[in-house]
Amino acid sequence: MNDSIRKLASEALTYFVHSTRTNGGTYWRCTQGTPEWVSDLCYAAHNDGQMGPDDWRYEFIQECLSAIVDETEDDLEADIYTHQLTAWLASRADRYCYVDDAVQEYGGEPGSIIDQLMLGQLQEKREVMSQIVYYLEQRQEELEDDLDDDPLTEEDFYDVYEFMADEGKCDSPGGSEYKRVLDEWEKAGRPENIREFIDRETNLYPEVE
């Protein structure tokens, strides 16, 4: 997998947060202000919308994106604890299909029900990985086609910086820190991953307000 795909995966990851519901349950979701292409990626990784928004699916999307960034996309693993596997299976009425398909694909039944559940969950994770990689490849092709016709502008930089300022991750646009980071972005050739660039540059000088 090429570096461009890994960079896209890294950018997409910046919009994922781990949240807690009022009942104490935790889940992965996308932040407010997530760009349309990341939302489209999540849609694609929900079987092109055939599956509604699903906590387990978002968890797998985040896991697969992290694996792409870490270059471990071939090392996906299933959960090992019974309560996690049974919760995954019970979360949707059709998840047993992944178990049935995996058992059939790998030939014969594994040694235990837990082994079967692990194979089924891994089957779904691999499906998500395949959908994400395909989407990112298509996204990269679109970016390459549009690169010459639609270069990033200072206005694009300003919009991202302003949004991150609202999140409390940097100062307000127009200040000395904004001008410094904008200048560094210009010198770096206006890299596409503006959010990641701002986050990295502002963290170099955390004392600056």
C-alpha positions, -999 to 999 in steps of 0.1 A, spaced: 0 0 0 15 34 -10 22 63 12 -6 84 -3 -32 59 9 -16 58 44 -17 96 45 -54 96 37 -60 70 64 -40 91 89 -61 122 80 -93 103 83 -83 91 118 -80 126 131 -118 129 128 -125 98 150 -131 102 187 -138 77 215 -169 88 233 -189 76 263 -227 73 265 -248 82 296 -250 45 304 -212 42 305 -209 24 272 -181 36 249 -181 39 212 -162 54 182 -177 82 163 -167 110 139 -163 146 152 -185 175 144 -172 191 112 -160 158 97 -154 165 59 -177 149 35 -151 125 21 -146 109 56 -184 105 60 -184 89 26 -157 65 37 -178 55 67 -208 50 44 -187 28 21 -175 8 50 -211 1 60 -215 -19 29 -223 13 9 -251 21 33 -267 -14 33 -259 -15 70 -271 14 91 -247 32 115 -233 5 137 -210 8 168 -191 -23 159 -186 -12 124 -173 22 135 -149 4 158 -137 -17 130 -133 13 107 -111 30 133 -91 -2 138 -86 -7 101 -75 29 95 -50 26 124 -37 -6 109 -32 11 75 -13 39 91 9 15 111 14 -8 81 -2 -37 99 -32 -41 77 -24 -78 72 -24 -85 110 -60 -79 119 -71 -100 148 -105 -109 164 -114 -102 200 -104 -130 224 -129 -125 252 -162 -144 252 -183 -114 263 -169 -92 234 -175 -119 208 -210 -127 220 -219 -90 222 -206 -86 186 -228 -115 174 -259 -103 192 -256 -67 180 -272 -75 147 -295 -103 136 -274 -110 105 -239 -112 120 -241 -150 122 -237 -149 84 -201 -139 89 -195 -169 111 -212 -193 87 -192 -179 57 -159 -180 76 -164 -215 88 -172 -226 52 -143 -207 37 -117 -220 61 -130 -256 57 -147 -275 84 -157 -263 119 -131 -250 143 -126 -266 177 -152 -245 196 -180 -220 193 -156 -193 204 -132 -202 176 -161 -199 151 -171 -165 165 -135 -153 162 -133 -164 126 -166 -146 119 -156 -114 135 -123 -115 117 -142 -120 84 -161 -88 90 -130 -69 99 -114 -80 66 -145 -69 47 -143 -35 63 -106 -33 55 -113 -42 18 -140 -15 16 -118 11 32 -88 4 9 -110 5 -22 -125 38 -11 -92 54 -3 -77 43 -36 -107 59 -54 -102 90 -33 -65 92 -42 -73 90 -79 -98 118 -76 -73 140 -57 -46 133 -83 -70 143 -111 -80 175 -93 -46 185 -81 -37 208 -109 -72 223 -113 -80 228 -76 -50 236 -55 -54 243 -18 -57 280 -9 -51 301 21 -89 302 25 -89 264 29 -62 267 55 -81 294 74 -113 273 75 -96 243 90 -76 265 114 -108 283 125 -126 250 131 -96 237 152 -96 269 172 -133 263 181 -122 229 194 -96 246 215 -66 230 197 -50 263 185 -53 301 188 -78 321 168 -70 328 131 -53 361 126 -29 359 156 8 356 155 7 318 159 -17 315 130 6 336 108 36 314 118 18 281 111 4 295 78 39 305 67 53 270 76 24 255 56 33 276 26 70 267 29 60 230 30 42 232 -3 7 234 11 3 198 21 -32 185 18 -36 172 53 -41 207 68 -55 195 101 -26 172 108 -1 198 98 -17 225 121 -19 200 150 18 191 145 30 227 142 11 241 171 23 213 193 58 223 187 52 255 207 25 246 232 33 276 253 21 300 226 -14 312 233 
